Amino acid sequence: PDDAGVYAVYDQKNTLRFIGITMKIASTIQMHMRDVPAMTTAVRYYSSKDPSKESLQNLWKEWMQDAIEETGSVPDGNMKGNTAWLPKKQGKPELRVTGGKGLNDLSVPLQDILKQIVQEHKIVAFIKGTRTEPQCGFSYQMVTELTNILSTDFQVVNVLDEVYNPGVRDAIKEMSDWPTIPQLYVNGEFVGGCDIVLEMVANDELKGLVTQ
């Protein structure tokens, strides 16, 4: 769930690695899966749709005390100086196709703007959601693989943003002649959707392409 709550993260050996408090459990776990995947294998959580800060802090203290009694120490992720579980510095903001005044405000066709974007920027991913909060599993996978290879050195266009990117979701499908989102462009050329990108990652082809 994407409610507030307290959560505990376990690694592949079922060792407790971190206990945290968050206002959005699902989004936070996705972040950990992206940043520390080897240590994020299983999760235990308590969620509440209307928690108070005090109640969450008290529950966190209870879970932490239980962990100390069971293992003799705090989880290593909660030790002073361990920053692995903290949010990473946010990357580049998403590209905005329009000025937020709608398609009628455009002086050129939308597809011409999209063509200019993919030509001006070396790597552009058209996804559902943002770089830090993808809104579908396929978009999450594409952003994760690009981030693993390039850190933040790529551009993202959120096709669900109807304020600044109205019509982009359909326009990019027409431009690429590809029916689904996400889509990846490199050096002005359409590479493919999520399945193709994952296949290229498995064959070690994507890194060579995007680093040319």
DRENKOL-9023 format. One line per field, with one value per residue (C-alpha): x, y, z; residue number from 0; residue in three letters. Coordinates in Angstrom, 3 decimals. Example, Ala and Ser with C-alpha at 12.3 -4.5 7.8 and 13.67 -1.06 7.14 Angstrom:
<recs>
c1	[12.300 | 13.670] $
c2	[-4.500 | -1.060] $
c3	[7.800 | 7.140] $
seq	[0 | 1] $
type	[ALA | SER] $
</recs>
This chain:
<recs>
c1	[0.000 | 1.079 | -0.132 | 2.004 | 3.524 | 6.495 | 8.394 | 11.263 | 13.461 | 15.182 | 17.884 | 18.176 | 19.347 | 16.320 | 18.580 | 16.918 | 18.717 | 16.634 | 13.559 | 11.996 | 9.067 | 7.491 | 4.441 | 4.274 | 5.251 | 5.065 | 7.030 | 9.703 | 10.127 | 10.425 | 13.197 | 15.026 | 14.593 | 16.223 | 19.025 | 19.872 | 18.285 | 20.548 | 19.404 | 15.713 | 14.320 | 11.416 | 9.421 | 7.251 | 5.086 | 2.305 | 0.231 | -2.344 | -4.367 | -4.458 | -1.529 | -0.136 | 3.579 | 3.782 | 2.067 | 4.404 | 7.464 | 6.304 | 5.719 | 9.134 | 10.723 | 8.895 | 10.096 | 13.624 | 13.617 | 12.388 | 15.203 | 17.815 | 16.508 | 16.509 | 19.879 | 21.790 | 22.166 | 20.291 | 19.969 | 23.076 | 21.006 | 19.974 | 23.515 | 24.989 | 26.762 | 24.980 | 23.364 | 22.467 | 18.787 | 18.419 | 16.810 | 19.411 | 19.862 | 17.107 | 18.200 | 17.242 | 13.675 | 11.373 | 11.228 | 8.163 | 6.918 | 4.670 | 4.426 | 1.355 | -1.219 | -2.527 | -2.060 | -3.778 | -0.842 | 1.642 | 2.975 | 4.174 | 2.719 | 3.280 | 5.167 | 7.625 | 8.374 | 8.867 | 11.238 | 13.225 | 13.419 | 14.799 | 17.285 | 18.524 | 18.927 | 21.067 | 18.840 | 15.119 | 12.726 | 8.994 | 7.435 | 4.319 | 5.212 | 8.425 | 12.023 | 11.675 | 8.068 | 7.249 | 3.545 | 3.770 | 6.015 | 7.404 | 8.331 | 9.964 | 12.033 | 13.205 | 14.160 | 15.924 | 18.045 | 18.937 | 19.803 | 22.018 | 23.926 | 23.876 | 23.049 | 20.943 | 22.457 | 19.254 | 16.041 | 12.523 | 9.163 | 6.117 | 3.344 | 0.754 | 1.395 | -1.592 | -0.651 | 2.750 | 2.664 | -0.909 | -1.344 | 2.197 | 1.066 | -0.707 | 1.660 | 4.786 | 3.043 | 2.211 | 5.716 | 7.400 | 4.646 | 4.859 | 1.670 | 2.923 | 4.660 | 7.492 | 9.607 | 13.318 | 15.071 | 18.848 | 20.646 | 17.335 | 16.356 | 13.607 | 15.127 | 12.032 | 9.786 | 10.467 | 10.815 | 13.381 | 15.332 | 15.436 | 16.582 | 19.351 | 20.388 | 20.535 | 22.690 | 24.873 | 23.892 | 22.184 | 25.262 | 27.241 | 24.486 | 23.851 | 27.540 | 28.537] $
c2	[0.000 | 3.604 | 4.600 | 5.898 | 3.370 | 1.605 | -1.045 | -3.486 | -4.688 | -8.089 | -9.390 | -12.743 | -14.457 | -13.071 | -10.741 | -7.547 | -4.660 | -1.564 | -0.264 | 2.907 | 5.315 | 6.588 | 8.449 | 6.232 | 2.626 | 1.363 | 4.285 | 4.003 | 0.260 | 0.843 | 3.332 | 0.781 | -1.882 | 0.506 | 1.776 | -1.320 | -4.293 | -6.943 | -5.933 | -5.540 | -9.048 | -9.106 | -6.467 | -6.429 | -3.377 | -1.762 | 0.772 | 3.347 | 5.725 | 8.395 | 7.966 | 10.572 | 11.263 | 10.334 | 6.956 | 6.033 | 7.060 | 4.999 | 1.956 | 2.426 | 2.479 | -0.735 | -2.495 | -1.225 | -2.425 | -5.857 | -6.026 | -5.096 | -7.710 | -10.370 | -9.651 | -7.677 | -4.554 | -2.137 | -3.106 | -2.041 | 0.254 | 2.234 | 2.642 | 6.131 | 7.018 | 4.437 | 6.412 | 3.496 | 3.691 | 7.446 | 8.928 | 9.583 | 13.045 | 13.659 | 13.581 | 15.818 | 17.120 | 15.689 | 17.433 | 19.554 | 19.525 | 22.596 | 25.677 | 24.371 | 26.291 | 23.398 | 22.218 | 25.288 | 27.374 | 25.472 | 27.193 | 23.918 | 20.383 | 18.306 | 15.579 | 18.171 | 19.160 | 15.515 | 14.980 | 18.016 | 16.687 | 13.277 | 14.920 | 17.481 | 14.991 | 11.879 | 9.581 | 10.163 | 7.804 | 8.398 | 6.815 | 6.774 | 8.866 | 10.552 | 9.462 | 9.008 | 7.754 | 5.670 | 4.834 | 1.398 | -1.619 | -1.413 | 2.255 | 1.423 | -1.324 | 0.937 | 3.795 | 1.370 | -0.123 | 3.290 | 4.576 | 1.567 | 2.245 | 6.029 | 7.338 | 10.417 | 11.107 | 10.716 | 12.641 | 11.609 | 12.703 | 11.877 | 10.969 | 11.134 | 14.841 | 16.392 | 19.893 | 20.194 | 17.151 | 16.987 | 14.554 | 13.193 | 9.689 | 9.213 | 11.359 | 9.409 | 6.124 | 7.492 | 8.838 | 5.546 | 3.317 | 1.442 | 0.761 | 0.840 | 2.991 | 3.231 | 4.003 | 4.703 | 6.945 | 7.091 | 9.513 | 10.529 | 6.959 | 4.819 | 1.838 | 0.069 | -0.574 | -2.227 | -5.804 | -4.802 | -2.688 | -5.536 | -7.944 | -5.522 | -5.266 | -9.052 | -9.221 | -6.325 | -4.333 | -1.351 | -0.061 | -0.060 | 1.779 | 4.531 | 5.170 | 5.584] $
c3	[0.000 | -0.442 | 3.019 | 5.849 | 8.194 | 9.731 | 7.799 | 8.222 | 5.353 | 5.169 | 2.833 | 1.046 | 4.244 | 6.108 | 8.094 | 9.276 | 7.576 | 8.272 | 10.118 | 8.800 | 8.939 | 5.746 | 4.517 | 1.399 | 2.020 | -1.568 | -3.019 | -0.343 | -0.859 | -4.604 | -3.872 | -1.706 | -4.383 | -6.816 | -4.571 | -2.482 | -4.304 | -2.759 | 0.719 | -0.141 | -0.514 | 1.955 | 3.816 | 6.931 | 7.452 | 9.431 | 7.520 | 8.563 | 6.423 | 9.124 | 11.514 | 13.844 | 13.798 | 17.467 | 17.000 | 14.137 | 16.127 | 19.103 | 16.904 | 15.282 | 18.742 | 19.680 | 16.534 | 17.105 | 20.717 | 19.617 | 17.062 | 19.657 | 22.086 | 19.378 | 17.737 | 20.358 | 18.214 | 15.994 | 12.300 | 10.389 | 8.183 | 11.267 | 12.562 | 12.643 | 9.425 | 7.255 | 4.416 | 2.120 | 3.043 | 2.731 | -0.398 | -3.061 | -4.470 | -6.982 | -10.591 | -13.443 | -13.522 | -16.160 | -19.527 | -20.199 | -23.762 | -23.479 | -21.308 | -19.524 | -21.548 | -23.621 | -27.191 | -28.620 | -27.418 | -29.601 | -32.709 | -34.296 | -34.371 | -31.233 | -33.087 | -34.406 | -30.808 | -29.828 | -32.757 | -31.658 | -28.081 | -29.076 | -31.437 | -28.906 | -26.041 | -26.366 | -24.286 | -23.677 | -21.902 | -22.330 | -19.240 | -17.082 | -14.043 | -13.007 | -12.676 | -8.908 | -8.901 | -11.995 | -12.193 | -13.804 | -13.415 | -16.950 | -16.557 | -13.227 | -14.858 | -17.673 | -15.351 | -13.011 | -15.787 | -17.216 | -13.748 | -13.067 | -16.267 | -16.459 | -12.964 | -13.867 | -17.287 | -19.291 | -19.855 | -18.871 | -20.271 | -18.151 | -20.592 | -17.791 | -17.172 | -18.928 | -17.778 | -19.450 | -21.746 | -23.083 | -25.951 | -25.675 | -24.740 | -28.079 | -30.139 | -29.189 | -30.046 | -33.490 | -33.993 | -33.108 | -34.516 | -31.210 | -29.199 | -25.607 | -22.999 | -21.900 | -24.937 | -25.228 | -27.747 | -28.138 | -30.463 | -32.005 | -32.889 | -31.385 | -29.551 | -28.247 | -25.297 | -21.972 | -23.280 | -25.886 | -23.395 | -20.858 | -23.570 | -24.537 | -20.891 | -20.598 | -23.740 | -22.523 | -25.617 | -23.987 | -22.165 | -25.386 | -27.229 | -24.681 | -23.991 | -27.645] $
seq	[0 | 1 | 2 | 3 | 4 | 5 | 6 | 7 | 8 | 9 | 10 | 11 | 12 | 13 | 14 | 15 | 16 | 17 | 18 | 19 | 20 | 21 | 22 | 23 | 24 | 25 | 26 | 27 | 28 | 29 | 30 | 31 | 32 | 33 | 34 | 35 | 36 | 37 | 38 | 39 | 40 | 41 | 42 | 43 | 44 | 45 | 46 | 47 | 48 | 49 | 50 | 51 | 52 | 53 | 54 | 55 | 56 | 57 | 58 | 59 | 60 | 61 | 62 | 63 | 64 | 65 | 66 | 67 | 68 | 69 | 70 | 71 | 72 | 73 | 74 | 75 | 76 | 77 | 78 | 79 | 80 | 81 | 82 | 83 | 84 | 85 | 86 | 87 | 88 | 89 | 90 | 91 | 92 | 93 | 94 | 95 | 96 | 97 | 98 | 99 | 100 | 101 | 102 | 103 | 104 | 105 | 106 | 107 | 108 | 109 | 110 | 111 | 112 | 113 | 114 | 115 | 116 | 117 | 118 | 119 | 120 | 121 | 122 | 123 | 124 | 125 | 126 | 127 | 128 | 129 | 130 | 131 | 132 | 133 | 134 | 135 | 136 | 137 | 138 | 139 | 140 | 141 | 142 | 143 | 144 | 145 | 146 | 147 | 148 | 149 | 150 | 151 | 152 | 153 | 154 | 155 | 156 | 157 | 158 | 159 | 160 | 161 | 162 | 163 | 164 | 165 | 166 | 167 | 168 | 169 | 170 | 171 | 172 | 173 | 174 | 175 | 176 | 177 | 178 | 179 | 180 | 181 | 182 | 183 | 184 | 185 | 186 | 187 | 188 | 189 | 190 | 191 | 192 | 193 | 194 | 195 | 196 | 197 | 198 | 199 | 200 | 201 | 202 | 203 | 204 | 205 | 206 | 207 | 208 | 209 | 210 | 211] $
type	[PRO | ASP | ASP | ALA | GLY | VAL | TYR | ALA | VAL | TYR | ASP | GLN | LYS | ASN | THR | LEU | ARG | PHE | ILE | GLY | ILE | THR | MET | LYS | ILE | ALA | SER | THR | ILE | GLN | MET | HIS | MET | ARG | ASP | VAL | PRO | ALA | MET | THR | THR | ALA | VAL | ARG | TYR | TYR | SER | SER | LYS | ASP | PRO | SER | LYS | GLU | SER | LEU | GLN | ASN | LEU | TRP | LYS | GLU | TRP | MET | GLN | ASP | ALA | ILE | GLU | GLU | THR | GLY | SER | VAL | PRO | ASP | GLY | ASN | MET | LYS | GLY | ASN | THR | ALA | TRP | LEU | PRO | LYS | LYS | GLN | GLY | LYS | PRO | GLU | LEU | ARG | VAL | THR | GLY | GLY | LYS | GLY | LEU | ASN | ASP | LEU | SER | VAL | PRO | LEU | GLN | ASP | ILE | LEU | LYS | GLN | ILE | VAL | GLN | GLU | HIS | LYS | ILE | VAL | ALA | PHE | ILE | LYS | GLY | THR | ARG | THR | GLU | PRO | GLN | CYS | GLY | PHE | SER | TYR | GLN | MET | VAL | THR | GLU | LEU | THR | ASN | ILE | LEU | SER | THR | ASP | PHE | GLN | VAL | VAL | ASN | VAL | LEU | ASP | GLU | VAL | TYR | ASN | PRO | GLY | VAL | ARG | ASP | ALA | ILE | LYS | GLU | MET | SER | ASP | TRP | PRO | THR | ILE | PRO | GLN | LEU | TYR | VAL | ASN | GLY | GLU | PHE | VAL | GLY | GLY | CYS | ASP | ILE | VAL | LEU | GLU | MET | VAL | ALA | ASN | ASP | GLU | LEU | LYS | GLY | LEU | VAL | THR | GLN] $
</recs>
